[in-house]
């Protein structure tokens, strides 16, 4: 790559990053770019993402499928979070009435319910919901999670206004908590 084209790329990246106000989103993008384009031979101490779900996804991603959105691991440990879900007192009920059912809303509500229980801030993005559900082998794609949340807005509170291309952190509101508890008990929503 000639020096001029490197500078052009740097300017384009800078221009794009100026449009992103969320520091966590910028960090996820940088981590993704590092994982995708860094030369592991040039940096022998490179250890990969260190994230089992992402590493597994990269190995099976031979058909050009979209990779899981990288998470800021310093703020959110996906394996620990999923472990806490599996160790929870209500996991048998969750497995029977949420995980084993074909209901994406229930799976999203579950992720946000446990975020409220186990995380300092109860907010998750659709990318994080995809990563959690992938780790639980019940993957809800980012686009599907976004559409389900959009159609069922009464159950969620967004931290920011939805803008195309920018992740919005969501948490459960009171209606969402009640809906999850109903689903957890095997009841259907009206």
C-alpha angles and dihedrals in degrees: 000000000000119000091248093056090047089054091048090053091047090052092049091050091047091050091050093046092052088063092056112079096175109094092199090055090051090051092051090051092049091048090049092050091048093050093045102043110021120112108240090194091055091050106041094181091060109128102186121240093311087221114122096205093050093044091050090047092051091053093052094041099097096122096063094260117164113266124232113272108260116247129216094253093193089067101031128034106196096192092050091047093051089046089055090051091051092046094049121116092242098048095110089055090045091051093048100042104026114020097041093047127084097237118119093188090058091051092050092047088050093054092049093044091056091043087060090049101044111021130076089232116032095218126115131176123224088253090057091046088053091050093048094048090045090054088051090050092243098099118193108193119233093246092049092048090050092050093047091050091047092051092046101039092144089076098050141061118206121213091214137017115276112259124176111262096010122103116239119207111225134194133185119264123205093276089051092052091050091047091051092048090051092050090045089057091050096256122137122234117244 
